Structures are given as C-alpha cells and as structure tokens.
Amino acid sequence: MTILSLARFQFAMTTVYHFFFVPFSIGTAFIVAIMESMYVKTKDETYKKMAKFWGNIFLLSFAVGVVTGLIQEFQFGMNWSDYSRFMGDIFGAPLALEALLSFFMESTFIGLWVFTWKKVKPGVHLFFIWMTSIGSLTSALWILTANSFMQHPVGYAVKNGRAEMVDFGALLKNPQLWYEYSHVILNAMMMGGIIIAGLTAFQLLKNKKLSEANRIFYKKSLRLGLLVSLIFSVGGIVAGDLQMQYLIKEQPMKFAATEDVFTTTGKHAPWTIVGIADMKEHKVKANIDVPYALSILSYHKTTGAVTGMNEINAKLQKQYKDKYGEDINFYPPVNTLFYSFRIMCAVGAWIFLVSLVGLIMTREKAKKALTERRWALWCIAITTFLPFIGNTAGWFITEFGRVPWTVYGLFTIAESVSPNVSVGSLLTTNIVFFVLFTSLAITLIGLIIRELRKDPSEAIEPKFKKVLDPFDKEAF
C-alpha cells in the first residue's frame, strides 16, 4: 500500500458512494414534481398522496447525499492539496456557485415544500417542488462544469505553476460539459422512474390484498415510473452515443480502452464482445469479435478505423517526454474500462426493455393484470438496483479513462497528492469512512423500508409536538 494508492481508493470510495445518491435525488425530485403537477391539474387526490409518499423517499436520498458530498469535498484539502493549489482558481468558481446558488435554493425550497402543504395554494406549493428540482439540476451543472474542465481544459492560462481562469464563459461553452451533463441528467431521470416502479413492484409482491384506493395508487405509481424510465432511457442511450462520438476525437485513449483496441484497426473495425487485456504485452487475449460492428457503432457506417492505444501512447510519450520523461505510461486500466462500458450499456438496455414491456403489460386492455404475473413484478423489482450499478460503471469510465491525468494534459495524479499525508493516516481515514458509509447505507435502507411500510392512503405531512419556551415561568 502506497500513499497514492490509498488516496485514490479513498476518493474513489467516497465518490462512488456519493454518486449513488446524486442521480437518485435528482430523478426522484423530478418525478415527485410530475406527480404534484398531475394533482394540481386533475385535482385527483391519488396524485397528491403519490407526491407525499414518494417525496419522503426523495428526502431521505437528499439527506444522505448532502452528508457524503461534504465528506468528499474535505478530501481536496486532506489528500489532494497539490491538486487544489493547481486547480483552485478554476475549480473554486463552479463549486462556489453550486453551494451558494443551487444548494441553498434546493434546500430552501425543500423546507418550504415539506412544511406548507396546507398553508399555501396548490399552485404555489407546486412551485416549491419544481424549484427544488431545478436546484438539483443546476447543482449538477456546476459540479460537472468543474469535472469537464478536468476532462477537457478550456478558458485557462498556466501562471506560476497554477491554472488560472481567464474566461469563465469558456467553461460553460465547453463541449465536454454538455455531452457529459446531458448523459448524467437523462440517466438520473431514468433512475428516478425505475426506482419508483421497482419499489412499487416490491410493494405489490408483498401485499397481495390491497384496498381499492391503494391498488389505484400503486398502479398509477408503477405506470408513471415505467413511462419516465422508458422516455429517459431512450434519451440516455442517444446522449451516450453522442458522447462516445465526441470521445473518439477528444479522448481517443479512453475510447480505445473501452473497446480493447491496442493496435489501430483496419477500415472495417471488429467489435470485441468479450476479451482480456494483457497489460504487459499490450494486446487482447481470449477475445470474441464481431466483424464490422465497431465501425458501425463508432461512425454509424461499415467503414472507419479506430486508433489503437499503442499508437496513442507512443504519441503522448513523445509529446510529454520533456516534462515527464520517456518512461511514463499513458495506458488507463483497460479491463476496468472495457467491462464497465459493457455493464453500463447492458443496464441501460435492460431498463429500456423492462420499462417498455412493463407499460405494455399494465395497459387497461391487458388480458391479465400485472399484479397476477409475479415473475414480471420480480423483474421490475430487481431492476431497482441496476441504475446504481450502471451509474457507477459510467463514472468509472469517466474517471479511470483519464488516467494518468487529474487534469487532462496538464496535471497528473502523481503530482496531485498531498505531500504531508502518511500511509497510517490514510489507512485510518479509509477505515473510518468505510464504517461511516456502511452505517449510513444500513440506516438509509432501514428508513426507506420503514417509509414503504406506511399506508399510502394515510399519507400526511409531519406533525410536531408543541415545544415549551424554556424561559417561560411554567416550563419547570
């Protein structure tokens, strides 16, 4: 164990755990806003119950996301101080906007939404949840603005060993940002829909005898969740395809690694379904290929060569030999990227399929109710967990594909680690964070199960006991 490996593991652990809840809360906030919009438009009390019931799930995901996000940000000063010195001028601006604008807007309107169900008009209350959703969307925008700079630096000048911002507008015009942002947000919406549908499926599996009101409640929840996940799964697939087209030009090493391409292909590039990358010999073993398929997937035509990692590595070594020497290796962890990409794509395709079939099977004219097809309910229920896996795989591609850089072409991971941390301190904090995150996960799962056990027909806003004034003469 080295300082660098432990620091990387700690940041990866906190990032993955935090990213469990970012798309979770973005997607559920959006779908709860849709539910309340349906209530305001139709005056159907079922939609109001849905907004309250599923809104509690959103609140839990938001709370845990805030806690994990705070821990993650502390690490920039703890373990990555040299990175913070290099990037602080640029990284600080979008992070400040995220905290001062988006997070405070989101948290303020969450409070208004929770405590004003009977205190304001329905239209005003609906405004609160939409502002909450918009706050979460802009929060993601500012975070990804910073991350996109790390992937594709723009609007900067290196002065006195630091990257200094010269054009904030360039950060927002960064093409990497909009490919990345659209992919993340569309998949977050898909995640919100399939989580609602999946948790509903669990409820239907558990409760065989439902009142008519609850039967309608769960049917509408299931239909809406599946519809949202279907629409945004299509959007996510399209956005992912556009992002990969961009990577072919801007980050060819990352793209080649996701496809196990070590040597430049011919004009008819085969697609490797499975394979094992040998990082010592820099070639693929035990691979199964489909002729022409990679050209079709990459360029949407049967011809088109893909540049190999060996050629790209040689080019980068020549480009950066004066700064880093000739021995630096620019190969990312190929097997991780290769299988992460396939897992991400498989999850997206599965959610699309489940959403489509589920909607067909829940039509009014369906010959047999979905509640009577337990195998179908189990398919939807199990799918609840897949977006967490798919999102993690996607984040692996984004971050591991940038190795050995923290800021692409400017600053390496080895240059970024804090000079004053030790193996002992990192090992201790890794253990502490792991225990803390595990405890948070167990607590969150327990609270979600507790919320799901409540009867949707009795969904009401929280009530609080009267609190005595400690300075009142009758308080004691």
Backbone hydrogen bonds, N-H to C=O, Kabsch-Sander energy under -0.5 kcal/mol:
donor,donor_aa,acceptor,acceptor_aa,energy
6,L,2,T,-2.3
7,A,3,I,-2.4
8,R,4,L,-2.3
9,F,5,S,-2.3
10,Q,6,L,-2.4
11,F,7,A,-2.1
12,A,8,R,-2.6
13,M,9,F,-2.8
14,T,10,Q,-2.4
15,T,11,F,-2.5
16,V,12,A,-2.7
17,Y,13,M,-2.2
18,H,14,T,-2.5
19,F,15,T,-2.7
20,F,16,V,-0.8
20,F,17,Y,-0.8
21,F,17,Y,-0.6
21,F,18,H,-1.2
22,V,18,H,-1.2
24,F,20,F,-0.5
25,S,21,F,-2.6
26,I,22,V,-2.3
27,G,23,P,-2.7
28,T,24,F,-2.3
29,A,25,S,-2.2
30,F,26,I,-1.7
31,I,27,G,-2.1
32,V,28,T,-2.4
33,A,29,A,-2.0
34,I,30,F,-1.7
35,M,31,I,-2.1
36,E,32,V,-2.4
37,S,33,A,-2.0
38,M,34,I,-2.3
39,Y,35,M,-1.8
40,V,36,E,-2.5
41,K,37,S,-2.1
42,T,38,M,-2.8
43,K,39,Y,-2.8
45,E,43,K,-0.6
47,Y,44,D,-1.0
48,K,44,D,-0.9
49,K,45,E,-2.3
50,M,46,T,-2.3
51,A,47,Y,-2.4
52,K,48,K,-2.2
53,F,49,K,-3.0
54,W,50,M,-2.6
55,G,51,A,-1.2
56,N,52,K,-1.2
56,N,53,F,-0.5
57,I,53,F,-0.7
58,F,54,W,-1.8
59,L,55,G,-2.3
60,L,56,N,-1.6
61,S,57,I,-2.0
62,F,58,F,-2.4
63,A,59,L,-2.2
64,V,60,L,-2.0
65,G,61,S,-2.1
66,V,62,F,-2.0
67,V,63,A,-1.7
68,T,64,V,-2.4
69,G,65,G,-2.0
70,L,66,V,-2.0
71,I,67,V,-1.7
72,Q,68,T,-2.0
73,E,69,G,-2.0
74,F,70,L,-1.5
75,Q,71,I,-0.7
75,Q,72,Q,-1.0
76,F,73,E,-1.3
77,G,74,F,-0.9
78,M,74,F,-1.7
79,N,75,Q,-2.2
80,W,75,Q,-1.4
82,D,416,S,-0.6
83,Y,416,S,-1.9
84,S,80,W,-2.2
85,R,81,S,-2.3
86,F,82,D,-1.9
87,M,83,Y,-2.9
88,G,84,S,-2.0
90,I,87,M,-1.2
91,F,87,M,-3.5
92,G,88,G,-2.1
95,L,91,F,-1.5
96,A,92,G,-2.3
97,L,93,A,-2.1
98,E,94,P,-2.3
99,A,95,L,-2.0
100,L,96,A,-3.1
101,L,97,L,-2.1
102,S,97,L,-1.5
103,F,98,E,-3.3
104,F,99,A,-1.0
105,M,101,L,-1.7
106,E,102,S,-2.8
107,S,103,F,-3.0
108,T,104,F,-2.1
109,F,105,M,-2.3
110,I,106,E,-1.8
111,G,107,S,-1.8
112,L,108,T,-2.0
113,W,109,F,-2.4
114,V,110,I,-2.5
115,F,111,G,-1.9
116,T,112,L,-0.8
119,K,116,T,-0.8
120,V,116,T,-1.2
125,H,121,K,-2.5
126,L,122,P,-2.4
127,F,123,G,-1.6
128,F,124,V,-1.4
129,I,125,H,-1.3
130,W,126,L,-2.0
131,M,127,F,-2.3
132,T,128,F,-1.8
133,S,129,I,-2.3
134,I,130,W,-2.7
135,G,131,M,-2.4
136,S,132,T,-2.0
137,L,133,S,-2.0
138,T,134,I,-2.6
139,S,135,G,-2.0
140,A,136,S,-1.8
141,L,137,L,-1.5
142,W,138,T,-2.2
143,I,139,S,-1.9
144,L,140,A,-2.5
145,T,141,L,-1.6
146,A,142,W,-1.6
147,N,143,I,-2.2
148,S,144,L,-2.7
149,F,145,T,-1.4
150,M,146,A,-1.3
151,Q,147,N,-1.3
152,H,148,S,-3.0
157,A,164,E,-2.1
159,K,157,A,-0.7
159,K,162,R,-2.8
162,R,159,K,-1.6
163,A,86,F,-2.3
164,E,157,A,-3.0
164,E,162,R,-0.7
166,V,155,G,-2.2
167,D,155,G,-1.5
170,A,167,D,-0.5
171,L,167,D,-0.8
171,L,168,F,-0.8
172,L,168,F,-1.2
173,K,169,G,-1.5
174,N,170,A,-0.7
177,L,174,N,-0.9
178,W,174,N,-1.1
179,Y,175,P,-1.8
180,E,176,Q,-2.4
181,Y,177,L,-3.4
182,S,178,W,-1.8
183,H,179,Y,-1.6
184,V,180,E,-2.5
185,I,181,Y,-2.8
186,L,182,S,-2.2
187,N,183,H,-1.6
188,A,184,V,-1.8
189,M,185,I,-2.3
190,M,186,L,-2.0
191,M,187,N,-2.2
192,G,188,A,-2.4
193,G,189,M,-2.1
194,I,190,M,-2.4
195,I,191,M,-2.2
196,I,192,G,-1.9
197,A,193,G,-2.3
198,G,194,I,-2.8
199,L,195,I,-2.8
200,T,196,I,-1.9
201,A,197,A,-2.1
202,F,198,G,-2.0
203,Q,199,L,-1.9
204,L,200,T,-2.4
205,L,201,A,-2.2
206,K,202,F,-2.0
207,N,203,Q,-2.6
208,K,206,K,-0.9
210,L,208,K,-0.7
215,R,211,S,-2.4
216,I,212,E,-2.2
217,F,213,A,-2.2
218,Y,214,N,-2.7
219,K,215,R,-2.0
220,K,216,I,-2.5
221,S,217,F,-2.1
222,L,218,Y,-2.6
223,R,219,K,-2.6
224,L,220,K,-2.5
225,G,221,S,-2.5
226,L,222,L,-2.5
227,L,223,R,-2.4
228,V,224,L,-2.5
229,S,225,G,-2.3
230,L,226,L,-2.2
231,I,227,L,-2.4
232,F,228,V,-2.4
233,S,229,S,-1.7
234,V,230,L,-1.7
235,G,231,I,-1.8
236,G,232,F,-2.6
237,I,233,S,-2.0
238,V,234,V,-2.2
239,A,235,G,-2.7
240,G,236,G,-2.4
241,D,237,I,-2.1
242,L,238,V,-2.2
243,Q,239,A,-2.2
244,M,240,G,-2.1
245,Q,241,D,-1.9
246,Y,242,L,-1.7
247,L,243,Q,-2.2
248,I,244,M,-1.7
249,K,245,Q,-0.7
249,K,246,Y,-0.8
250,E,246,Y,-2.5
251,Q,247,L,-1.8
255,F,251,Q,-2.0
256,A,252,P,-2.7
257,A,253,M,-2.1
258,T,254,K,-1.8
259,E,255,F,-0.8
259,E,256,A,-0.6
260,D,257,A,-1.0
261,V,256,A,-2.5
262,F,260,D,-0.9
265,T,306,V,-2.1
269,A,267,K,-0.8
269,A,304,G,-0.6
271,W,290,V,-2.7
272,T,270,P,-0.5
273,I,271,W,-0.7
273,I,288,I,-2.9
274,V,288,I,-0.8
276,I,285,K,-2.6
278,D,276,I,-0.5
278,D,283,K,-3.1
279,M,277,A,-0.9
282,H,278,D,-1.7
283,K,278,D,-1.3
285,K,276,I,-3.1
288,I,274,V,-2.2
290,V,271,W,-2.5
293,A,290,V,-1.0
294,L,269,A,-1.0
295,S,269,A,-1.5
296,I,292,Y,-1.8
297,L,293,A,-2.7
298,S,294,L,-2.5
299,Y,295,S,-2.8
300,H,296,I,-1.7
301,K,295,S,-0.9
304,G,267,K,-3.4
309,M,261,V,-2.1
310,N,262,F,-2.8
311,E,262,F,-0.5
312,I,308,G,-1.9
313,N,309,M,-3.0
314,A,310,N,-1.9
315,K,311,E,-1.9
316,L,312,I,-2.4
317,Q,313,N,-2.6
318,K,314,A,-1.8
319,Q,315,K,-1.9
320,Y,316,L,-2.4
321,K,317,Q,-0.6
323,K,320,Y,-0.6
324,Y,320,Y,-2.7
325,G,321,K,-1.7
334,V,332,P,-1.4
337,L,333,P,-2.0
338,F,334,V,-3.1
339,Y,335,N,-2.2
340,S,336,T,-2.0
341,F,337,L,-2.2
342,R,338,F,-1.3
343,I,339,Y,-2.3
344,M,340,S,-2.6
345,C,341,F,-2.2
346,A,342,R,-2.4
347,V,343,I,-2.5
348,G,344,M,-2.1
349,A,345,C,-2.4
350,W,346,A,-2.4
351,I,347,V,-2.5
352,F,348,G,-2.0
353,L,349,A,-2.3
354,V,350,W,-3.0
355,S,351,I,-2.5
356,L,352,F,-2.4
357,V,353,L,-2.7
358,G,354,V,-2.6
359,L,355,S,-2.1
360,I,356,L,-1.9
361,M,357,V,-2.3
362,T,358,G,-0.9
363,R,360,I,-1.0
366,A,363,R,-1.4
372,E,369,A,-1.6
373,R,370,L,-1.9
374,R,372,E,-0.8
376,A,373,R,-0.6
377,L,373,R,-1.8
378,W,374,R,-2.4
379,C,375,W,-1.8
380,I,376,A,-2.1
381,A,377,L,-2.8
382,I,378,W,-2.7
383,T,379,C,-1.4
384,T,380,I,-0.6
384,T,381,A,-1.4
385,F,382,I,-1.5
386,L,383,T,-0.9
388,F,385,F,-0.5
389,I,385,F,-1.0
390,G,386,L,-2.9
391,N,387,P,-3.0
392,T,388,F,-1.6
393,A,389,I,-2.4
394,G,390,G,-2.3
395,W,391,N,-2.3
396,F,392,T,-2.2
397,I,393,A,-1.8
398,T,394,G,-2.1
399,E,395,W,-2.5
400,F,396,F,-2.5
401,G,396,F,-0.7
401,G,397,I,-1.2
402,R,399,E,-1.2
403,V,400,F,-1.4
405,W,402,R,-2.7
406,T,411,F,-2.9
407,V,411,F,-2.0
408,Y,150,M,-3.2
408,Y,406,T,-0.5
410,L,407,V,-2.7
411,F,407,V,-2.3
413,I,404,P,-2.6
416,S,412,T,-0.7
416,S,413,I,-0.9
417,V,413,I,-0.9
418,S,79,N,-3.0
421,V,418,S,-0.7
426,L,422,S,-2.2
427,L,423,V,-2.7
428,T,424,G,-2.2
429,T,425,S,-2.4
430,N,426,L,-2.4
431,I,427,L,-1.9
432,V,428,T,-2.5
433,F,429,T,-2.9
434,F,430,N,-2.3
435,V,431,I,-2.5
436,L,432,V,-2.6
437,F,433,F,-3.1
438,T,434,F,-2.4
439,S,435,V,-2.3
440,L,436,L,-2.4
441,A,437,F,-2.5
442,I,438,T,-2.4
443,T,439,S,-2.5
444,L,440,L,-2.9
445,I,441,A,-2.6
446,G,442,I,-2.3
447,L,443,T,-2.4
448,I,444,L,-2.6
449,I,445,I,-2.4
450,R,446,G,-2.0
451,E,447,L,-2.2
452,L,448,I,-2.4
453,R,449,I,-1.3
454,K,451,E,-1.2
458,E,455,D,-2.0
459,A,456,P,-1.6
472,D,469,D,-2.1
475,A,472,D,-1.8
